[in-house]
Amino acid sequence: MQFIDLKAQYDQAKIRIDKRISEVLAHGQYILGPEVSELEHKLADYVGVKHAITCANGTDALQIALMTLGIKAGDAVIVPTFTFFASAEVIALVGATPIFIDSDPDTFNLSVEKLEATIQYVQNNTDLKIKAIIAVDLFGQPADYLNINTIAKKYNLKVIEDAAQGFGGKIGTRRAGSFADIATTSFFPAKPLGCYGDGGAVFTDNDEYAELIRSIRVHGKGTDKYDNIRIGLNSRLDTIQAAILLEKLAIFPAELIRRNEIANCYADLLGHKTDFKFPICKPNFTSSWAQYTIQVVNDTRDSVQNNAKIQGVPTAVYYGTCMHQQTVFKSIDLSITDLSTAEQLAKSCLSLPMHPYLTDIEVEQIVESLQNP
Ligand SMILES: *Cc1c(COP(=O)(O)O)cnc(C)c1O
């Protein structure tokens, strides 16, 4: 059994993907070829935003978003402490200070309850200028943007949506990637929409931001490519990856439906087990189920993982270390709020196999494998 079965997906779409790749090889426009703009239009349509701008990976996408907002040394950006490292890394990369915030115990996402207190703490107790919030759609469920955006507006902060895992998720009928001033995603192979290498995208409705993003991704170019008007990056999506993504995007809606069926199947089976807390979506929220992450009650995660392993079921711990516990961030005293929920999640979380090609029988096997045979 695979944790994420990319081979099964390729088998589904092989003929069309291979054809798309050979078309790129035939026309030879390997960088920013026609497939890239075709993909950008389709992504913008799908997400429901004016601009989708592809780039080299999801980490660059976040960095580009921060650069677009002009975030720099002396600035502070709020980010959940329970997330993938890149969400926090990029803040330090542009010279700003990450301010870690606790998580909601049910959704794993940024704790809206603690948001105002965190903002006020930074304003009252540090010299940092707080500029933005990076909210992460962790494991596929969008963060609570209605409340996040309201609080951000009150304190005049920008919001960045890190939808690396959330792509395909929804609040009501609106899609992830459309909830913030700027949103980002990743096409790393294991993400809900993945390519066969690295890739990413930035989404916005704001024309000025879009122009900046397009400039930053190609060395800060002006209207003329060789007139560099700012410092940027080299962060483009390869045409071959765009070609692959076009075919994967075509089957993505059906895959999302299946991911949700699998999540329901997991929930039904796990509902009968008292040792595990299964993940739930808030009413009106739809997850893309980038990960199916349960919480193991009673501090027995190692033995649960081992039971599964013995029975041939791969599991993973996303994430065992919070950002404020990472070696590189330890030197900065950032323990300004209570981060105990996130610490507890890091101790108890366990991600089970999740991909659209799992069968119901496999889901049953996985759930059974968590306990002693
Ligand atoms: C994967 C991921 C990223 C980074 O994406 P890459 O394409 O690997 O650079 C950023 N944030 C989150 C939440 C992620 O899961």
The ligand as a MOL file (V3000), in Angstrom:
LIG
                    3D

  0  0  0     0  0            999 V3000
M  V30 BEGIN CTAB
M  V30 COUNTS 15 15 0 0 0
M  V30 BEGIN ATOM
M  V30 1 C 4.3200 22.0550 0.6600 0
M  V30 2 C 4.0290 23.3050 1.4060 0
M  V30 3 C 4.6880 24.5050 1.1410 0
M  V30 4 C 5.8600 24.6160 0.2050 0
M  V30 5 O 5.6720 24.1380 -1.0760 0
M  V30 6 P 6.9230 23.6600 -1.9500 0
M  V30 7 O 6.3490 23.5690 -3.3270 0
M  V30 8 O 7.3870 22.3520 -1.4220 0
M  V30 9 O 7.9560 24.7150 -1.8700 0
M  V30 10 C 4.2920 25.6330 1.8260 0
M  V30 11 N 3.3260 25.5940 2.7450 0
M  V30 12 C 2.6740 24.4510 3.0540 0
M  V30 13 C 1.5930 24.4750 4.0810 0
M  V30 14 C 3.0150 23.2630 2.4040 0
M  V30 15 O 2.3780 22.1330 2.7160 0
M  V30 END ATOM
M  V30 BEGIN BOND
M  V30 1 1 1 2
M  V30 2 1 2 3
M  V30 3 2 2 14
M  V30 4 1 3 4
M  V30 5 2 3 10
M  V30 6 1 4 5
M  V30 7 1 5 6
M  V30 8 2 6 7
M  V30 9 1 6 8
M  V30 10 1 6 9
M  V30 11 1 10 11
M  V30 12 2 11 12
M  V30 13 1 12 13
M  V30 14 1 12 14
M  V30 15 1 14 15
M  V30 END BOND
M  V30 END CTAB
M  END
